[in-house]
Structure formats: C-alpha cells, structure tokens
C-alpha cells in the first residue's frame, strides 16, 4: 500500500478522496442478495436429513442383497452337492 505523505499542500478534499478510494476497494454485501442465516441452516439441515434417509435406504438395500447373495450361494452349493451325488445314477 502506498504511504500518503502529509504536507501543507495536502488539502482536506484530497484526503477525503484518498480515504474514499481506499475504502471503495472493500466489498460490501448488498442486503437484497443476503439470505437469513436461519433459512440457510434450515435448508442445510433438510438436505442432511435427506442424505441420511438415502444412506439408510441404500444400506438396507445392499444388506438385503448381500443376505440374498449368501442365500443363493448356499443354494448353489447344495445343488452342486446334489448333482455330484446324482451323477452315478444318470
């Protein structure tokens, strides 16, 4: 940042202009684009709840698929065992 040398030639108008120039670089939030924090937090909480429900559904789905897969593997082993036992009779 440049340092302003104060001298008798520096006028109050120039000082005001310089301060305004520096302060104009700071962004200020406009009130029309700002949402209340409570509304934003409520939306985030709703989204998290939705994600939790989806995770539970997927968990139950894969749990049932894995138990179904174990059941099918057990049946497959039984069928193979029965086919081995039945081969001599064919």
N, C-alpha and C positions, 0 to 999 in steps of 0.2 A: 504494500500500500504506500502511496506517495505521502510524504510528510508535507504538511502545509506550513510554510514559513510565515509567521505573523509579523507584519511590519506596519508602519503607519500608512502604507499605501493600500493595505487590505481594507476594503470597505465592508460594512455590515451586509450589504446586498450580495457581495461576492462570498462572504462567509455563509450566508443563508443558502446561496446557490450550491456551494460546495457540500454542505451538510445534506441538502436535499438530494444531490447527485449520489452521495454515498448511500443514503437511506433508500433510494429508489431501487437499488440492487437487491434489497431484501424482499423476497416474495411474501405476499400477504394473502391469506386464504380468503376467498370471497364467500360470503355466507350462503349464497344460493347453491353452491356445489357441495356444501358440507352436510353430511347426514348426522343425525344424533347418534352418539356412541351406543346408546341403549338399543336402538334399532339394529345397528350393525352387529352388536353382540348377540342379539336375539336370532338374527339370520345365521350367524356362525354356529350358535347352539343348535338350531334346527338342522343345519347341514351335518353337524357331527352326529346328531341323533339318527338321521337318515343313513349315514355311513355305518353306524353301529348296527342298525337293523339289517342292512345289506350284508354286513360281515357275519351276523348270526345266521342269516338265511344261507349264505354260501357255506358256512361251517357245517350246518345241518345237512346240506345237500351233499357235500363231499364225505361227511361221516356216513350217511346212508349209502352212498356209492361205494365207499370202502368196505362197509359191512356186507353190502350186496356182493362186492367183488370177492370177499373172503368166502362168502357162502357159495358163490359159483365155483371158486377154486376147490372147495371141499367136495361139491357135487362132481366136478371133473375128476378128481382123484378117485372118488367112488366108482364112477363109470369106467375109468381105466382099470381099476382093480377088478370090477365085474367082467370087463371084456377079456382081461387076462385069464380069469377063471373059466370063462365060457369058451375060450378058443379050442380047447381039446374036444369039445362036444360039437364043434361045427364041421 
